[in-house]
């Protein structure tokens, strides 16, 4: 019998198998090449993928989750060698334009992306080695007429540290426009912190909004400017400003700061009585302040202890120590301190506008005070030794001491009302003033402290 060769019998099938193998081989090679090219493109040109696809996904997801806000993200960059992702800018705005946030540039490095993608670990593990930095950030609150600006913000989770440079809270408008927006009395704040550093911070829980805890906060060269427009009435039905314990209790999350230190600070408190006229001012320079035990999670009798010193009205060293309740409002606020000698005419920057009085002469030798405030009522002794005090009464409209009525009032005040000197007599006794003040509805904590102390001064002098 005639037999065909095996190659002739199986030739077409073998050719089909070889062809299929070749196709599979070439297809696998092509797919591998595509994957390799994509990997190389992402490795060396990741911004193309991120900005072409990922950025739009982020914007769409955010808009869907928070429809009341719109977000714009500038170019996003990723450096795989440094494991750092950043952007040239970000803007977040509420639909009603009441709130907006803008960041000039920001970056985050050290995020455990692979660990997160593989295992979906918690934020604490994924972010544990990350460092974030933002520059030229601004939060705008149009209804409150304030803007919070930060030149540079750095958050380091490995170091448990937060640092901010050029941190400033400032009004969006001039003082006149700020106050004209309401027919009732307002308080304007302006705070400038060139350097602020937080150490021992639980950054993950802080970012999650679960707790606000830190070992210490240090502020260098900060300035605090407070202005009250006394030319308008206080709003009768407005909520009272919160005292420290009330403000802490209003926080739903745990808040604990072991120490706060302010070095070389400046404080200016001012009251405006006539629109466009210079306000009455009290200033403290070269301020050193330390606060310990700030928390809303402690025993009922816990207090924060504040110690400080500064130069009062650019002429006299003042020291103060204060115990402020952080939990219970029934615990009294207690503060005591001293003031060194000074030329009393330096007080005219406040008295001429605030009290319509001018000190013509007077020298303070020393003053001490020890005041307690319980349920908004202040009391306590004030001892002040001074001499040669002479006062002129100023006209309410003119602000001048000239005129017959003003001269008569000045004479009567010096002759019959005020105590021209309060130096120890032969027995060593002096007039001891008594601070007596009841908190008014619109008084802030700082105002309550100042008005209570001022009442004791008035009792000694005879105002």
C-alpha positions as CSV (number, residue, x, y, z in Angstrom):
1,X,0.0,0.0,0.0
2,X,1.1,3.5,-0.8
3,X,1.7,5.5,2.4
4,X,2.0,9.4,2.5
5,X,4.7,10.9,4.6
6,X,3.7,12.1,8.1
7,X,4.7,15.6,7.2
8,X,2.3,15.5,4.3
9,X,-0.6,14.2,6.5
10,X,-0.1,16.7,9.4
11,X,1.5,19.6,7.6
12,X,-1.5,22.0,7.5
13,X,-2.3,21.4,11.2
14,X,1.3,22.0,12.2
15,X,1.4,25.1,10.2
16,X,-1.8,26.3,12.0
17,X,-0.3,25.6,15.4
18,X,2.9,27.4,14.5
19,X,0.9,30.3,13.2
20,X,-1.2,30.5,16.4
21,X,2.0,30.3,18.5
22,X,3.5,33.1,16.5
23,X,0.5,35.2,16.8
24,X,0.3,34.7,20.6
25,X,4.0,35.4,20.9
26,X,3.8,38.5,18.8
27,X,0.7,39.7,20.6
28,X,2.3,39.1,24.0
29,X,5.4,40.9,22.9
30,X,3.3,43.8,21.7
31,X,1.3,44.0,24.8
32,X,4.4,43.8,26.9
33,X,5.9,46.6,24.8
34,X,2.8,48.7,25.3
35,X,2.9,48.1,29.1
36,X,6.6,48.9,29.1
37,X,6.1,52.1,27.1
38,X,3.2,53.1,29.4
39,X,5.3,52.4,32.4
40,X,8.2,54.4,31.0
41,X,5.9,57.3,30.1
42,X,4.4,57.3,33.6
43,X,7.9,56.9,35.1
44,X,9.4,59.8,33.2
45,X,6.4,61.8,32.1
46,X,3.8,61.1,34.9
47,X,2.3,64.6,34.6
48,X,0.8,63.7,31.2
49,X,-1.3,60.9,32.7
50,X,-2.2,62.8,35.9
51,X,-3.3,66.0,34.2
52,X,-5.0,64.3,31.3
53,X,-7.0,61.8,33.3
54,X,-6.6,61.7,37.1
55,X,-7.1,65.5,37.6
56,X,-10.5,65.4,35.9
57,X,-11.5,62.4,37.9
58,X,-10.6,64.2,41.2
59,X,-12.6,67.3,40.2
60,X,-15.6,65.3,39.2
61,X,-15.5,63.2,42.3
62,X,-15.2,66.3,44.6
63,X,-18.0,68.1,42.8
64,X,-20.3,65.1,43.2
65,X,-19.5,64.8,46.9
66,X,-19.7,68.5,47.7
67,X,-22.1,70.2,45.2
68,X,-22.1,73.4,47.2
69,X,-18.5,74.0,46.2
70,X,-16.5,74.3,43.0
71,X,-12.8,73.4,42.8
72,X,-10.1,74.3,40.3
73,X,-6.7,72.6,40.2
74,X,-3.7,73.9,38.3
75,X,-1.1,71.6,36.9
76,X,-0.4,68.5,39.0
77,X,3.1,67.0,39.1
78,X,4.4,63.7,40.4
79,X,8.1,62.8,41.0
80,X,8.3,59.1,41.4
81,X,11.9,59.2,42.6
82,X,11.0,61.5,45.5
83,X,7.5,60.1,45.9
84,X,6.2,63.6,45.8
85,X,3.0,64.9,44.3
86,X,2.3,68.6,44.0
87,X,0.3,71.3,42.2
88,X,0.9,74.7,40.9
89,X,-2.3,76.0,42.6
90,X,-5.7,75.2,43.9
91,X,-8.9,77.2,44.4
92,X,-12.0,76.2,46.3
93,X,-15.1,78.4,46.3
94,X,-18.6,78.0,47.7
95,X,-21.4,78.5,45.3
96,X,-22.7,81.6,47.2
97,X,-19.1,83.0,47.3
98,X,-19.3,83.3,51.1
99,X,-16.1,81.2,51.5
100,X,-13.1,80.7,49.3
101,X,-9.7,79.0,49.7
102,X,-6.7,79.5,47.4
103,X,-3.3,77.9,47.6
104,X,-0.5,79.2,45.5
105,X,1.4,75.8,45.4
106,X,1.4,72.7,47.5
107,X,3.2,69.3,47.6
108,X,3.0,66.1,49.6
109,X,5.8,63.6,49.8
110,X,6.3,60.3,51.6
111,X,2.7,58.9,51.2
112,X,2.7,55.0,51.1
113,X,0.7,54.8,47.9
114,X,1.5,51.1,47.2
115,X,0.6,50.1,50.7
116,X,-2.7,51.9,50.4
117,X,-3.5,50.3,47.0
118,X,-2.5,46.8,48.0
119,X,-4.0,46.6,51.5
120,X,-6.2,49.7,51.9
121,X,-4.6,50.5,55.2
122,X,-5.9,53.2,57.5
123,X,-4.9,56.9,56.9
124,X,-2.6,56.8,59.9
125,X,-0.4,54.1,58.3
126,X,-0.5,55.5,54.8
127,X,0.3,59.1,55.9
128,X,2.6,58.2,58.8
129,X,5.8,59.2,56.8
130,X,4.4,62.1,54.8
131,X,5.4,65.7,54.8
132,X,3.0,68.4,53.3
133,X,3.9,71.9,52.4
134,X,1.7,74.8,51.1
135,X,2.7,78.3,50.1
136,X,0.7,81.5,49.7
137,X,-2.6,80.0,51.2
138,X,-5.6,82.2,51.9
139,X,-9.0,81.5,53.5
140,X,-11.6,84.2,52.8
141,X,-14.8,84.5,55.0
142,X,-16.8,87.2,53.2
143,X,-19.7,87.4,55.7
144,X,-17.3,87.8,58.6
145,X,-15.1,90.2,56.5
146,X,-11.9,88.4,57.3
147,X,-9.1,86.7,55.5
148,X,-6.6,84.2,57.0
149,X,-3.4,84.2,55.0
150,X,-0.3,82.0,55.4
151,X,2.9,82.5,53.5
152,X,4.2,79.0,54.2
153,X,2.6,76.0,56.0
154,X,4.5,72.8,56.6
155,X,3.1,69.7,58.3
156,X,5.5,66.8,59.1
157,X,3.9,63.7,60.4
158,X,7.2,61.9,61.2
159,X,8.3,64.9,63.3
160,X,4.8,65.5,64.8
161,X,5.4,69.1,63.8
162,X,3.5,72.0,62.2
163,X,5.1,75.3,61.3
164,X,3.7,78.4,59.8
165,X,5.4,81.6,58.5
166,X,3.7,84.9,57.8
167,X,0.4,83.8,59.3
168,X,-2.0,86.7,59.4
169,X,-5.7,87.2,60.2
170,X,-6.8,90.5,58.7
171,X,-10.0,92.3,57.7
172,X,-11.0,92.4,54.1
173,X,-11.9,96.1,54.3
174,X,-10.8,99.3,56.1
175,X,-11.8,99.8,59.7
176,X,-14.5,102.4,58.7
177,X,-16.1,100.0,56.2
178,X,-15.8,97.1,58.6
179,X,-17.7,98.9,61.3
180,X,-20.2,100.6,58.9
181,X,-21.5,97.1,57.9
182,X,-23.4,97.0,61.2
183,X,-25.4,99.5,63.2
184,X,-24.2,97.8,66.4
185,X,-20.9,97.6,68.1
186,X,-18.3,95.3,66.8
187,X,-14.7,94.2,67.7
188,X,-12.1,94.2,64.9
189,X,-9.1,91.8,65.3
190,X,-5.8,91.9,63.4
191,X,-3.3,89.2,64.2
192,X,0.1,88.8,62.6
193,X,2.4,85.9,63.5
194,X,5.7,85.9,61.5
195,X,6.7,82.6,63.0
196,X,4.6,79.9,64.7
197,X,5.6,76.4,65.5
198,X,3.7,73.5,66.9
199,X,5.5,70.5,68.3
200,X,4.3,67.2,69.6
201,X,1.1,67.5,67.5
202,X,-1.1,64.5,66.7
203,X,-1.2,65.5,63.0
204,X,-3.3,62.6,61.7
205,X,-6.1,63.1,64.3
206,X,-5.9,66.8,63.7
207,X,-6.4,66.3,59.9
208,X,-9.2,63.9,60.5
209,X,-10.8,66.4,62.9
210,X,-10.9,63.9,65.7
211,X,-8.7,65.7,68.3
212,X,-6.6,68.9,68.7
213,X,-3.6,68.0,70.8
214,X,-0.1,69.3,70.9
215,X,2.9,69.4,73.2
216,X,3.8,73.1,72.7
217,X,3.0,76.1,70.5
218,X,5.7,78.8,70.1
219,X,5.1,82.2,68.6
220,X,7.8,84.7,67.8
221,X,7.3,88.4,67.3
222,X,3.5,88.2,67.1
223,X,1.3,91.3,67.1
224,X,-2.3,91.4,68.3
225,X,-4.4,94.5,67.4
226,X,-7.9,94.9,68.9
227,X,-10.2,97.8,68.1
228,X,-13.8,98.4,69.4
229,X,-16.1,101.0,68.0
230,X,-17.6,102.6,71.1
231,X,-19.4,105.2,68.9
232,X,-22.2,102.6,68.3
233,X,-24.5,100.8,70.8
234,X,-24.0,97.2,71.7
235,X,-26.5,94.8,70.0
236,X,-29.1,94.0,72.7
237,X,-29.8,90.5,71.6
238,X,-26.4,89.4,70.4
239,X,-24.8,86.3,72.0
240,X,-22.3,87.1,74.7
241,X,-18.7,86.6,73.8
242,X,-17.5,83.3,75.2
243,X,-15.2,83.1,78.2
244,X,-12.2,80.7,77.8
245,X,-13.9,77.8,79.6
246,X,-17.1,78.3,77.5
247,X,-15.1,78.4,74.3
248,X,-13.2,75.2,75.2
249,X,-16.4,73.5,76.2
250,X,-18.0,74.3,72.9
251,X,-15.4,72.1,71.1
252,X,-16.9,68.6,70.6
253,X,-13.4,67.0,70.1
254,X,-10.7,66.6,72.7
255,X,-8.5,69.7,72.8
256,X,-5.2,69.6,74.8
257,X,-2.2,71.9,74.5
258,X,0.5,71.5,77.2
259,X,2.2,74.9,76.8
260,X,1.9,78.0,74.7
261,X,4.8,80.5,74.6
262,X,4.7,84.0,73.0
263,X,8.0,85.7,72.7
264,X,8.6,89.4,71.9
265,X,5.0,90.0,71.2
266,X,3.0,93.2,70.9
267,X,-0.6,93.9,72.0
268,X,-2.7,97.0,71.2
269,X,-6.2,97.5,72.6
270,X,-8.1,100.5,71.3
271,X,-11.6,102.1,71.6
272,X,-13.0,104.3,68.9
273,X,-15.4,107.0,70.0
274,X,-15.7,109.2,66.9
275,X,-15.5,108.0,63.3
276,X,-12.3,109.3,61.7
277,X,-10.7,110.4,65.0
278,X,-7.7,108.6,66.6
279,X,-8.9,105.9,69.1
280,X,-8.0,105.6,72.7
281,X,-5.1,103.1,72.9
282,X,-3.4,100.9,75.5
283,X,-0.2,99.1,74.4
284,X,2.1,96.4,75.6
285,X,5.4,95.8,73.9
286,X,8.2,93.2,74.3
287,X,5.6,90.8,75.6
288,X,6.6,87.4,77.0
289,X,3.7,85.1,77.7
290,X,3.5,81.5,78.9
291,X,0.3,79.4,79.3
292,X,0.1,75.9,80.6
293,X,-2.8,73.3,80.8
294,X,-5.1,74.4,78.0
295,X,-7.6,71.6,77.7
296,X,-11.3,70.7,77.6
297,X,-10.8,67.3,79.0
298,X,-9.9,67.5,82.7
299,X,-11.3,67.6,86.2
300,X,-13.9,70.2,87.0
301,X,-11.6,72.4,89.0
302,X,-8.8,72.5,86.4
303,X,-7.3,75.8,85.5
304,X,-4.9,77.1,82.8
305,X,-2.0,79.1,84.3
306,X,-0.8,82.1,82.4
307,X,2.3,84.1,83.3
308,X,3.6,87.1,81.4
309,X,5.4,90.4,81.3
310,X,5.7,93.3,79.0
311,X,6.4,97.0,78.6
312,X,3.2,99.0,79.4
313,X,2.6,102.1,77.3
314,X,6.3,101.9,76.1
315,X,7.5,103.0,79.5
316,X,6.9,100.7,82.5
317,X,7.5,97.0,83.1
318,X,4.3,95.1,83.9
319,X,4.0,91.5,85.2
320,X,0.9,89.4,85.5
321,X,0.0,85.9,86.6
322,X,-3.5,84.5,85.9
323,X,-5.4,81.3,86.7
324,X,-8.3,80.7,84.3
325,X,-10.8,77.9,84.6
326,X,-10.9,75.6,81.6
327,X,-13.9,73.4,82.5
328,X,-16.2,74.9,85.2
329,X,-17.4,78.6,85.0
330,X,-18.0,78.5,88.7
331,X,-14.3,78.5,89.4
332,X,-13.1,82.2,89.7
333,X,-10.7,83.8,87.3
334,X,-7.9,85.2,89.4
335,X,-5.1,87.5,88.3
336,X,-2.4,89.4,90.1
337,X,0.6,91.5,89.1
338,X,2.6,94.6,89.4
339,X,3.6,97.7,87.5
340,X,6.8,99.6,87.9
341,X,7.3,103.3,88.0
342,X,6.2,105.5,85.1
343,X,5.4,109.0,84.0
344,X,1.6,109.1,84.2
345,X,1.2,111.4,81.3
346,X,1.9,108.4,79.0
347,X,-1.7,107.4,79.8
348,X,-3.0,110.3,77.9
349,X,-3.2,108.3,74.6
350,X,-6.1,106.5,76.2
351,X,-7.5,109.0,78.7
352,X,-7.9,112.0,76.4
353,X,-10.2,110.0,74.1
354,X,-11.7,107.4,76.4
355,X,-12.3,109.5,79.5
356,X,-12.0,113.1,78.3
357,X,-9.2,113.7,80.8
358,X,-5.6,114.8,80.4
359,X,-2.9,114.2,82.9
360,X,-0.8,117.3,83.2
361,X,1.7,115.8,85.6
362,X,2.1,112.7,87.9
363,X,4.6,110.0,88.7
364,X,3.8,106.4,89.6
365,X,6.2,104.8,92.0
366,X,4.7,101.2,92.0
367,X,1.4,99.4,91.7
368,X,0.2,95.9,92.6
369,X,-3.2,94.2,92.1
370,X,-4.9,90.9,93.0
371,X,-8.3,90.5,91.4
372,X,-10.9,87.7,91.3
373,X,-13.8,87.5,88.9
374,X,-16.7,85.2,89.9
375,X,-19.7,84.9,87.7
376,X,-18.8,88.0,85.8
377,X,-18.3,90.2,89.0
378,X,-14.8,91.4,89.7
379,X,-13.4,92.4,93.1
380,X,-10.0,92.7,94.7
381,X,-7.4,95.2,96.1
382,X,-5.2,97.5,94.1
383,X,-2.3,99.3,95.7
384,X,-0.8,102.3,93.9
385,X,1.8,104.7,95.2
386,X,2.0,107.9,93.1
387,X,2.5,111.7,93.6
388,X,2.0,115.1,92.0
389,X,-1.1,114.1,90.0
390,X,-2.7,117.0,88.2
391,X,-5.6,116.5,85.7
392,X,-7.3,118.7,83.1
393,X,-11.0,118.1,82.1
394,X,-11.5,118.2,78.3
395,X,-14.5,119.4,76.4
396,X,-16.6,116.5,75.0
397,X,-17.0,118.2,71.6
398,X,-13.7,120.1,71.3
399,X,-11.4,117.8,73.1
400,X,-9.7,120.9,74.5
401,X,-8.9,121.9,78.1
402,X,-9.5,125.6,77.2
403,X,-12.6,127.4,78.1
404,X,-14.1,128.7,81.3
405,X,-16.2,125.6,82.0
406,X,-13.4,123.2,81.4
407,X,-11.1,125.2,83.6
408,X,-13.6,125.2,86.4
409,X,-14.2,121.5,86.0
410,X,-10.5,120.9,86.1
411,X,-10.1,123.0,89.2
412,X,-12.9,121.2,91.0
413,X,-11.6,117.8,89.9
414,X,-8.1,118.4,91.2
415,X,-9.2,120.2,94.4
416,X,-12.1,118.0,95.5
417,X,-12.4,114.8,93.5
418,X,-9.1,113.2,92.7
419,X,-6.4,112.1,95.1
420,X,-3.3,114.1,94.0
421,X,-0.9,111.8,95.9
422,X,-1.1,108.4,97.4
423,X,2.2,107.9,99.3
424,X,2.6,106.3,102.7
425,X,1.8,108.6,105.6
426,X,3.7,108.6,108.9
427,X,2.0,105.3,109.9
428,X,2.9,103.8,106.5
429,X,-0.7,103.4,105.3
430,X,-2.0,104.4,101.9
431,X,-5.4,104.4,100.2
432,X,-6.1,100.9,98.8
433,X,-8.4,100.8,95.8
434,X,-11.1,98.2,95.3
435,X,-11.8,96.7,91.9
436,X,-15.5,96.6,91.4
437,X,-16.8,95.7,88.0
438,X,-19.7,93.7,86.6
439,X,-19.3,92.2,83.1
440,X,-21.4,93.8,80.4
441,X,-23.1,91.8,77.8
442,X,-20.6,92.6,75.0
443,X,-17.4,92.4,77.0
444,X,-14.8,90.0,75.7
445,X,-12.4,88.2,78.0
446,X,-9.7,90.7,77.4
447,X,-12.1,93.6,78.0
448,X,-13.3,92.1,81.2
449,X,-9.8,91.9,82.5
450,X,-8.9,95.5,81.5
451,X,-12.2,97.1,82.7
452,X,-11.9,95.3,86.1
453,X,-8.4,96.6,86.6
454,X,-9.4,100.1,85.4
455,X,-12.1,100.2,88.1
456,X,-9.5,99.6,90.8
457,X,-7.4,102.4,89.4
458,X,-10.4,104.7,89.4
459,X,-11.2,103.9,93.0
460,X,-7.7,104.9,94.1
461,X,-7.4,108.1,92.1
462,X,-11.1,109.1,92.4
463,X,-12.3,109.0,88.8
